Amino acid sequence: MDRIYINGDEARFELIEAPRLNVYFYDGNVIEDVEPRRLFPVSGGDKYVTLLDKENKERAVIRDVATLMPESREIVKKCLGEYYMIPRILRMVDRTEKFGILKWTVETERGIASFTIQNRHSDIKIFYDGRVLVRDSNDNRYEIPDYRKLDRRSIALLSYDL
């Protein structure tokens, strides 16, 4: 089976219940009850989003969500946001280290969170644009959109681990 790519306005998306949707192609084809997932969740943003059915089989790929019609784009982004709920860290409250295991207490847009990080070298990823992705010991993910924009105390606490 050839991979189906969705470009621009050749299809319309209909929300079932986030994160699930239907795809209606203007040639009459329909793909029902699929869930969008990023093929490159860390670096790809909204480019190359796969649509998976209930058996996790790929039904189609959206090359770039930005090229979709506005209503369809918002539906796909809502579904992606539902699936990839990554809390954003607003500030560092506390940081301790014991036996090489880090314990961070942070403030996110959802409130205060505390978690441990097993390996600072593999669980804290810093990107060229200042973005930081953190994976805790329970495999939850957190994001700092730009560590350079944090308050001084947060930057000082974070600097031990970067």
PyMOL commands that place a pseudoatom at each C-alpha (Angstrom):
pseudoatom trace, name=CA, resn=MET, resi=1, chain=A, elem=C, hetatm=0, pos=[0.000, 0.000, 0.000]
pseudoatom trace, name=CA, resn=ASP, resi=2, chain=A, elem=C, hetatm=0, pos=[1.337, 3.407, -0.948]
pseudoatom trace, name=CA, resn=ARG, resi=3, chain=A, elem=C, hetatm=0, pos=[1.550, 6.061, 1.702]
pseudoatom trace, name=CA, resn=ILE, resi=4, chain=A, elem=C, hetatm=0, pos=[-1.183, 8.708, 1.365]
pseudoatom trace, name=CA, resn=TYR, resi=5, chain=A, elem=C, hetatm=0, pos=[0.049, 12.265, 1.864]
pseudoatom trace, name=CA, resn=ILE, resi=6, chain=A, elem=C, hetatm=0, pos=[-2.328, 15.105, 2.655]
pseudoatom trace, name=CA, resn=ASN, resi=7, chain=A, elem=C, hetatm=0, pos=[-1.261, 18.458, 1.278]
pseudoatom trace, name=CA, resn=GLY, resi=8, chain=A, elem=C, hetatm=0, pos=[-3.014, 21.782, 1.696]
pseudoatom trace, name=CA, resn=ASP, resi=9, chain=A, elem=C, hetatm=0, pos=[-6.726, 21.913, 1.090]
pseudoatom trace, name=CA, resn=GLU, resi=10, chain=A, elem=C, hetatm=0, pos=[-7.333, 18.490, -0.486]
pseudoatom trace, name=CA, resn=ALA, resi=11, chain=A, elem=C, hetatm=0, pos=[-9.124, 17.206, 2.622]
pseudoatom trace, name=CA, resn=ARG, resi=12, chain=A, elem=C, hetatm=0, pos=[-11.420, 18.430, 5.379]
pseudoatom trace, name=CA, resn=PHE, resi=13, chain=A, elem=C, hetatm=0, pos=[-11.063, 17.249, 8.977]
pseudoatom trace, name=CA, resn=GLU, resi=14, chain=A, elem=C, hetatm=0, pos=[-13.948, 16.656, 11.364]
pseudoatom trace, name=CA, resn=LEU, resi=15, chain=A, elem=C, hetatm=0, pos=[-13.499, 16.269, 15.111]
pseudoatom trace, name=CA, resn=ILE, resi=16, chain=A, elem=C, hetatm=0, pos=[-15.080, 13.174, 16.646]
pseudoatom trace, name=CA, resn=GLU, resi=17, chain=A, elem=C, hetatm=0, pos=[-13.746, 13.650, 20.163]
pseudoatom trace, name=CA, resn=ALA, resi=18, chain=A, elem=C, hetatm=0, pos=[-10.208, 14.849, 20.775]
pseudoatom trace, name=CA, resn=PRO, resi=19, chain=A, elem=C, hetatm=0, pos=[-7.831, 13.310, 19.912]
pseudoatom trace, name=CA, resn=ARG, resi=20, chain=A, elem=C, hetatm=0, pos=[-9.883, 11.373, 17.293]
pseudoatom trace, name=CA, resn=LEU, resi=21, chain=A, elem=C, hetatm=0, pos=[-11.072, 12.702, 13.943]
pseudoatom trace, name=CA, resn=ASN, resi=22, chain=A, elem=C, hetatm=0, pos=[-12.419, 11.850, 10.477]
pseudoatom trace, name=CA, resn=VAL, resi=23, chain=A, elem=C, hetatm=0, pos=[-10.845, 12.911, 7.183]
pseudoatom trace, name=CA, resn=TYR, resi=24, chain=A, elem=C, hetatm=0, pos=[-12.979, 13.722, 4.143]
pseudoatom trace, name=CA, resn=PHE, resi=25, chain=A, elem=C, hetatm=0, pos=[-11.104, 13.992, 0.852]
pseudoatom trace, name=CA, resn=TYR, resi=26, chain=A, elem=C, hetatm=0, pos=[-12.654, 16.070, -1.913]
pseudoatom trace, name=CA, resn=ASP, resi=27, chain=A, elem=C, hetatm=0, pos=[-12.349, 13.109, -4.302]
pseudoatom trace, name=CA, resn=GLY, resi=28, chain=A, elem=C, hetatm=0, pos=[-14.927, 11.262, -2.152]
pseudoatom trace, name=CA, resn=ASN, resi=29, chain=A, elem=C, hetatm=0, pos=[-12.592, 9.080, -0.073]
pseudoatom trace, name=CA, resn=VAL, resi=30, chain=A, elem=C, hetatm=0, pos=[-13.049, 9.046, 3.705]
pseudoatom trace, name=CA, resn=ILE, resi=31, chain=A, elem=C, hetatm=0, pos=[-10.746, 7.943, 6.518]
pseudoatom trace, name=CA, resn=GLU, resi=32, chain=A, elem=C, hetatm=0, pos=[-12.707, 7.464, 9.727]
pseudoatom trace, name=CA, resn=ASP, resi=33, chain=A, elem=C, hetatm=0, pos=[-11.712, 7.471, 13.373]
pseudoatom trace, name=CA, resn=VAL, resi=34, chain=A, elem=C, hetatm=0, pos=[-7.999, 8.217, 13.252]
pseudoatom trace, name=CA, resn=GLU, resi=35, chain=A, elem=C, hetatm=0, pos=[-5.675, 9.891, 15.715]
pseudoatom trace, name=CA, resn=PRO, resi=36, chain=A, elem=C, hetatm=0, pos=[-2.902, 12.303, 14.679]
pseudoatom trace, name=CA, resn=ARG, resi=37, chain=A, elem=C, hetatm=0, pos=[0.614, 11.725, 16.020]
pseudoatom trace, name=CA, resn=ARG, resi=38, chain=A, elem=C, hetatm=0, pos=[3.826, 13.537, 15.208]
pseudoatom trace, name=CA, resn=LEU, resi=39, chain=A, elem=C, hetatm=0, pos=[6.364, 11.435, 13.330]
pseudoatom trace, name=CA, resn=PHE, resi=40, chain=A, elem=C, hetatm=0, pos=[9.114, 13.643, 14.798]
pseudoatom trace, name=CA, resn=PRO, resi=41, chain=A, elem=C, hetatm=0, pos=[7.658, 14.760, 18.159]
pseudoatom trace, name=CA, resn=VAL, resi=42, chain=A, elem=C, hetatm=0, pos=[10.745, 16.545, 19.424]
pseudoatom trace, name=CA, resn=SER, resi=43, chain=A, elem=C, hetatm=0, pos=[12.069, 18.287, 16.340]
pseudoatom trace, name=CA, resn=GLY, resi=44, chain=A, elem=C, hetatm=0, pos=[9.316, 18.140, 13.733]
pseudoatom trace, name=CA, resn=GLY, resi=45, chain=A, elem=C, hetatm=0, pos=[6.683, 20.414, 15.203]
pseudoatom trace, name=CA, resn=ASP, resi=46, chain=A, elem=C, hetatm=0, pos=[3.569, 20.281, 13.045]
pseudoatom trace, name=CA, resn=LYS, resi=47, chain=A, elem=C, hetatm=0, pos=[5.275, 18.794, 10.003]
pseudoatom trace, name=CA, resn=TYR, resi=48, chain=A, elem=C, hetatm=0, pos=[4.790, 15.139, 9.111]
pseudoatom trace, name=CA, resn=VAL, resi=49, chain=A, elem=C, hetatm=0, pos=[1.853, 14.142, 11.261]
pseudoatom trace, name=CA, resn=THR, resi=50, chain=A, elem=C, hetatm=0, pos=[0.694, 10.560, 10.831]
pseudoatom trace, name=CA, resn=LEU, resi=51, chain=A, elem=C, hetatm=0, pos=[-2.951, 9.515, 11.152]
pseudoatom trace, name=CA, resn=LEU, resi=52, chain=A, elem=C, hetatm=0, pos=[-3.304, 6.200, 12.982]
pseudoatom trace, name=CA, resn=ASP, resi=53, chain=A, elem=C, hetatm=0, pos=[-6.392, 3.995, 13.143]
pseudoatom trace, name=CA, resn=LYS, resi=54, chain=A, elem=C, hetatm=0, pos=[-7.502, 1.995, 16.204]
pseudoatom trace, name=CA, resn=GLU, resi=55, chain=A, elem=C, hetatm=0, pos=[-4.989, -0.765, 15.380]
pseudoatom trace, name=CA, resn=ASN, resi=56, chain=A, elem=C, hetatm=0, pos=[-2.179, 1.837, 15.254]
pseudoatom trace, name=CA, resn=LYS, resi=57, chain=A, elem=C, hetatm=0, pos=[-1.841, 1.410, 11.490]
pseudoatom trace, name=CA, resn=GLU, resi=58, chain=A, elem=C, hetatm=0, pos=[-0.942, 4.453, 9.486]
pseudoatom trace, name=CA, resn=ARG, resi=59, chain=A, elem=C, hetatm=0, pos=[-3.747, 5.585, 7.189]
pseudoatom trace, name=CA, resn=ALA, resi=60, chain=A, elem=C, hetatm=0, pos=[-2.235, 8.865, 5.910]
pseudoatom trace, name=CA, resn=VAL, resi=61, chain=A, elem=C, hetatm=0, pos=[0.367, 11.548, 6.634]
pseudoatom trace, name=CA, resn=ILE, resi=62, chain=A, elem=C, hetatm=0, pos=[-0.172, 15.302, 6.808]
pseudoatom trace, name=CA, resn=ARG, resi=63, chain=A, elem=C, hetatm=0, pos=[2.979, 16.881, 5.377]
pseudoatom trace, name=CA, resn=ASP, resi=64, chain=A, elem=C, hetatm=0, pos=[2.471, 20.230, 7.132]
pseudoatom trace, name=CA, resn=VAL, resi=65, chain=A, elem=C, hetatm=0, pos=[-0.447, 21.130, 9.392]
pseudoatom trace, name=CA, resn=ALA, resi=66, chain=A, elem=C, hetatm=0, pos=[0.094, 24.819, 8.570]
pseudoatom trace, name=CA, resn=THR, resi=67, chain=A, elem=C, hetatm=0, pos=[-1.070, 24.218, 4.967]
pseudoatom trace, name=CA, resn=LEU, resi=68, chain=A, elem=C, hetatm=0, pos=[-4.491, 22.894, 6.003]
pseudoatom trace, name=CA, resn=MET, resi=69, chain=A, elem=C, hetatm=0, pos=[-7.610, 25.032, 5.817]
pseudoatom trace, name=CA, resn=PRO, resi=70, chain=A, elem=C, hetatm=0, pos=[-8.029, 27.087, 9.026]
pseudoatom trace, name=CA, resn=GLU, resi=71, chain=A, elem=C, hetatm=0, pos=[-10.859, 25.027, 10.525]
pseudoatom trace, name=CA, resn=SER, resi=72, chain=A, elem=C, hetatm=0, pos=[-9.125, 21.731, 9.756]
pseudoatom trace, name=CA, resn=ARG, resi=73, chain=A, elem=C, hetatm=0, pos=[-5.805, 23.076, 11.047]
pseudoatom trace, name=CA, resn=GLU, resi=74, chain=A, elem=C, hetatm=0, pos=[-7.411, 23.989, 14.394]
pseudoatom trace, name=CA, resn=ILE, resi=75, chain=A, elem=C, hetatm=0, pos=[-9.010, 20.542, 14.693]
pseudoatom trace, name=CA, resn=VAL, resi=76, chain=A, elem=C, hetatm=0, pos=[-5.700, 18.753, 14.063]
pseudoatom trace, name=CA, resn=LYS, resi=77, chain=A, elem=C, hetatm=0, pos=[-3.838, 21.072, 16.465]
pseudoatom trace, name=CA, resn=LYS, resi=78, chain=A, elem=C, hetatm=0, pos=[-6.470, 20.467, 19.147]
pseudoatom trace, name=CA, resn=CYS, resi=79, chain=A, elem=C, hetatm=0, pos=[-6.051, 16.705, 18.749]
pseudoatom trace, name=CA, resn=LEU, resi=80, chain=A, elem=C, hetatm=0, pos=[-2.255, 16.969, 18.884]
pseudoatom trace, name=CA, resn=GLY, resi=81, chain=A, elem=C, hetatm=0, pos=[-2.491, 19.195, 21.957]
pseudoatom trace, name=CA, resn=GLU, resi=82, chain=A, elem=C, hetatm=0, pos=[-4.712, 16.648, 23.660]
pseudoatom trace, name=CA, resn=TYR, resi=83, chain=A, elem=C, hetatm=0, pos=[-2.279, 13.815, 22.961]
pseudoatom trace, name=CA, resn=TYR, resi=84, chain=A, elem=C, hetatm=0, pos=[0.950, 15.724, 23.610]
pseudoatom trace, name=CA, resn=MET, resi=85, chain=A, elem=C, hetatm=0, pos=[0.072, 17.476, 26.848]
pseudoatom trace, name=CA, resn=ILE, resi=86, chain=A, elem=C, hetatm=0, pos=[3.523, 18.558, 27.908]
pseudoatom trace, name=CA, resn=PRO, resi=87, chain=A, elem=C, hetatm=0, pos=[3.473, 20.932, 30.877]
pseudoatom trace, name=CA, resn=ARG, resi=88, chain=A, elem=C, hetatm=0, pos=[5.538, 24.076, 30.393]
pseudoatom trace, name=CA, resn=ILE, resi=89, chain=A, elem=C, hetatm=0, pos=[7.883, 24.959, 33.224]
pseudoatom trace, name=CA, resn=LEU, resi=90, chain=A, elem=C, hetatm=0, pos=[7.467, 28.611, 34.197]
pseudoatom trace, name=CA, resn=ARG, resi=91, chain=A, elem=C, hetatm=0, pos=[10.066, 28.681, 36.992]
pseudoatom trace, name=CA, resn=MET, resi=92, chain=A, elem=C, hetatm=0, pos=[12.275, 26.468, 39.115]
pseudoatom trace, name=CA, resn=VAL, resi=93, chain=A, elem=C, hetatm=0, pos=[11.188, 26.390, 42.758]
pseudoatom trace, name=CA, resn=ASP, resi=94, chain=A, elem=C, hetatm=0, pos=[13.852, 24.026, 44.106]
pseudoatom trace, name=CA, resn=ARG, resi=95, chain=A, elem=C, hetatm=0, pos=[16.532, 21.627, 42.947]
pseudoatom trace, name=CA, resn=THR, resi=96, chain=A, elem=C, hetatm=0, pos=[18.328, 18.978, 44.981]
pseudoatom trace, name=CA, resn=GLU, resi=97, chain=A, elem=C, hetatm=0, pos=[20.656, 16.148, 44.109]
pseudoatom trace, name=CA, resn=LYS, resi=98, chain=A, elem=C, hetatm=0, pos=[21.285, 12.962, 46.047]
pseudoatom trace, name=CA, resn=PHE, resi=99, chain=A, elem=C, hetatm=0, pos=[23.363, 10.030, 44.814]
pseudoatom trace, name=CA, resn=GLY, resi=100, chain=A, elem=C, hetatm=0, pos=[23.296, 11.469, 41.295]
pseudoatom trace, name=CA, resn=ILE, resi=101, chain=A, elem=C, hetatm=0, pos=[19.493, 11.615, 41.139]
pseudoatom trace, name=CA, resn=LEU, resi=102, chain=A, elem=C, hetatm=0, pos=[18.025, 15.071, 40.649]
pseudoatom trace, name=CA, resn=LYS, resi=103, chain=A, elem=C, hetatm=0, pos=[14.838, 16.224, 42.297]
pseudoatom trace, name=CA, resn=TRP, resi=104, chain=A, elem=C, hetatm=0, pos=[13.193, 19.249, 40.717]
pseudoatom trace, name=CA, resn=THR, resi=105, chain=A, elem=C, hetatm=0, pos=[10.276, 21.202, 42.088]
pseudoatom trace, name=CA, resn=VAL, resi=106, chain=A, elem=C, hetatm=0, pos=[8.904, 23.470, 39.398]
pseudoatom trace, name=CA, resn=GLU, resi=107, chain=A, elem=C, hetatm=0, pos=[5.965, 25.712, 38.680]
pseudoatom trace, name=CA, resn=THR, resi=108, chain=A, elem=C, hetatm=0, pos=[4.111, 24.831, 35.488]
pseudoatom trace, name=CA, resn=GLU, resi=109, chain=A, elem=C, hetatm=0, pos=[1.037, 26.391, 33.913]
pseudoatom trace, name=CA, resn=ARG, resi=110, chain=A, elem=C, hetatm=0, pos=[-0.855, 23.592, 35.698]
pseudoatom trace, name=CA, resn=GLY, resi=111, chain=A, elem=C, hetatm=0, pos=[0.626, 24.277, 39.133]
pseudoatom trace, name=CA, resn=ILE, resi=112, chain=A, elem=C, hetatm=0, pos=[3.549, 23.075, 41.253]
pseudoatom trace, name=CA, resn=ALA, resi=113, chain=A, elem=C, hetatm=0, pos=[5.112, 19.727, 40.322]
pseudoatom trace, name=CA, resn=SER, resi=114, chain=A, elem=C, hetatm=0, pos=[7.943, 17.698, 41.859]
pseudoatom trace, name=CA, resn=PHE, resi=115, chain=A, elem=C, hetatm=0, pos=[9.747, 14.926, 40.036]
pseudoatom trace, name=CA, resn=THR, resi=116, chain=A, elem=C, hetatm=0, pos=[13.054, 13.100, 39.850]
pseudoatom trace, name=CA, resn=ILE, resi=117, chain=A, elem=C, hetatm=0, pos=[15.458, 12.852, 36.938]
pseudoatom trace, name=CA, resn=GLN, resi=118, chain=A, elem=C, hetatm=0, pos=[17.641, 9.755, 36.735]
pseudoatom trace, name=CA, resn=ASN, resi=119, chain=A, elem=C, hetatm=0, pos=[20.253, 10.867, 34.192]
pseudoatom trace, name=CA, resn=ARG, resi=120, chain=A, elem=C, hetatm=0, pos=[20.855, 14.533, 33.452]
pseudoatom trace, name=CA, resn=HIS, resi=121, chain=A, elem=C, hetatm=0, pos=[22.810, 13.682, 30.286]
pseudoatom trace, name=CA, resn=SER, resi=122, chain=A, elem=C, hetatm=0, pos=[20.054, 11.707, 28.569]
pseudoatom trace, name=CA, resn=ASP, resi=123, chain=A, elem=C, hetatm=0, pos=[16.925, 13.083, 30.267]
pseudoatom trace, name=CA, resn=ILE, resi=124, chain=A, elem=C, hetatm=0, pos=[17.578, 16.812, 29.774]
pseudoatom trace, name=CA, resn=LYS, resi=125, chain=A, elem=C, hetatm=0, pos=[17.786, 17.936, 26.140]
pseudoatom trace, name=CA, resn=ILE, resi=126, chain=A, elem=C, hetatm=0, pos=[18.792, 21.493, 25.275]
pseudoatom trace, name=CA, resn=PHE, resi=127, chain=A, elem=C, hetatm=0, pos=[18.040, 22.845, 21.806]
pseudoatom trace, name=CA, resn=TYR, resi=128, chain=A, elem=C, hetatm=0, pos=[19.752, 25.637, 19.885]
pseudoatom trace, name=CA, resn=ASP, resi=129, chain=A, elem=C, hetatm=0, pos=[16.778, 27.987, 20.374]
pseudoatom trace, name=CA, resn=GLY, resi=130, chain=A, elem=C, hetatm=0, pos=[16.927, 27.768, 24.200]
pseudoatom trace, name=CA, resn=ARG, resi=131, chain=A, elem=C, hetatm=0, pos=[14.157, 25.192, 24.474]
pseudoatom trace, name=CA, resn=VAL, resi=132, chain=A, elem=C, hetatm=0, pos=[14.695, 22.467, 27.073]
pseudoatom trace, name=CA, resn=LEU, resi=133, chain=A, elem=C, hetatm=0, pos=[12.881, 19.126, 27.166]
pseudoatom trace, name=CA, resn=VAL, resi=134, chain=A, elem=C, hetatm=0, pos=[12.989, 17.154, 30.406]
pseudoatom trace, name=CA, resn=ARG, resi=135, chain=A, elem=C, hetatm=0, pos=[11.986, 13.538, 30.991]
pseudoatom trace, name=CA, resn=ASP, resi=136, chain=A, elem=C, hetatm=0, pos=[11.390, 12.477, 34.569]
pseudoatom trace, name=CA, resn=SER, resi=137, chain=A, elem=C, hetatm=0, pos=[11.921, 9.018, 36.063]
pseudoatom trace, name=CA, resn=ASN, resi=138, chain=A, elem=C, hetatm=0, pos=[8.256, 8.124, 35.353]
pseudoatom trace, name=CA, resn=ASP, resi=139, chain=A, elem=C, hetatm=0, pos=[8.714, 8.975, 31.652]
pseudoatom trace, name=CA, resn=ASN, resi=140, chain=A, elem=C, hetatm=0, pos=[6.651, 12.190, 31.904]
pseudoatom trace, name=CA, resn=ARG, resi=141, chain=A, elem=C, hetatm=0, pos=[7.859, 15.092, 29.828]
pseudoatom trace, name=CA, resn=TYR, resi=142, chain=A, elem=C, hetatm=0, pos=[8.159, 18.786, 30.626]
pseudoatom trace, name=CA, resn=GLU, resi=143, chain=A, elem=C, hetatm=0, pos=[9.226, 21.723, 28.489]
pseudoatom trace, name=CA, resn=ILE, resi=144, chain=A, elem=C, hetatm=0, pos=[10.951, 25.017, 29.122]
pseudoatom trace, name=CA, resn=PRO, resi=145, chain=A, elem=C, hetatm=0, pos=[10.183, 27.051, 25.971]
pseudoatom trace, name=CA, resn=ASP, resi=146, chain=A, elem=C, hetatm=0, pos=[13.325, 29.194, 26.402]
pseudoatom trace, name=CA, resn=TYR, resi=147, chain=A, elem=C, hetatm=0, pos=[15.454, 28.795, 29.522]
pseudoatom trace, name=CA, resn=ARG, resi=148, chain=A, elem=C, hetatm=0, pos=[17.065, 32.198, 28.855]
pseudoatom trace, name=CA, resn=LYS, resi=149, chain=A, elem=C, hetatm=0, pos=[13.724, 33.873, 29.603]
pseudoatom trace, name=CA, resn=LEU, resi=150, chain=A, elem=C, hetatm=0, pos=[13.351, 32.366, 33.083]
pseudoatom trace, name=CA, resn=ASP, resi=151, chain=A, elem=C, hetatm=0, pos=[13.892, 34.484, 36.187]
pseudoatom trace, name=CA, resn=ARG, resi=152, chain=A, elem=C, hetatm=0, pos=[17.452, 34.723, 37.587]
pseudoatom trace, name=CA, resn=ARG, resi=153, chain=A, elem=C, hetatm=0, pos=[16.904, 32.257, 40.413]
pseudoatom trace, name=CA, resn=SER, resi=154, chain=A, elem=C, hetatm=0, pos=[15.468, 29.653, 38.048]
pseudoatom trace, name=CA, resn=ILE, resi=155, chain=A, elem=C, hetatm=0, pos=[18.375, 30.077, 35.642]
pseudoatom trace, name=CA, resn=ALA, resi=156, chain=A, elem=C, hetatm=0, pos=[20.823, 29.701, 38.550]
pseudoatom trace, name=CA, resn=LEU, resi=157, chain=A, elem=C, hetatm=0, pos=[19.144, 26.474, 39.738]
pseudoatom trace, name=CA, resn=LEU, resi=158, chain=A, elem=C, hetatm=0, pos=[18.939, 25.133, 36.200]
pseudoatom trace, name=CA, resn=SER, resi=159, chain=A, elem=C, hetatm=0, pos=[22.548, 25.971, 35.369]
pseudoatom trace, name=CA, resn=TYR, resi=160, chain=A, elem=C, hetatm=0, pos=[23.786, 23.071, 37.528]
pseudoatom trace, name=CA, resn=ASP, resi=161, chain=A, elem=C, hetatm=0, pos=[22.138, 20.630, 35.127]
pseudoatom trace, name=CA, resn=LEU, resi=162, chain=A, elem=C, hetatm=0, pos=[22.707, 22.224, 31.708]
for i in range(1, 162): cmd.bond("trace and resi %d" % i, "trace and resi %d" % (i + 1))
show_as sticks, trace
zoom trace
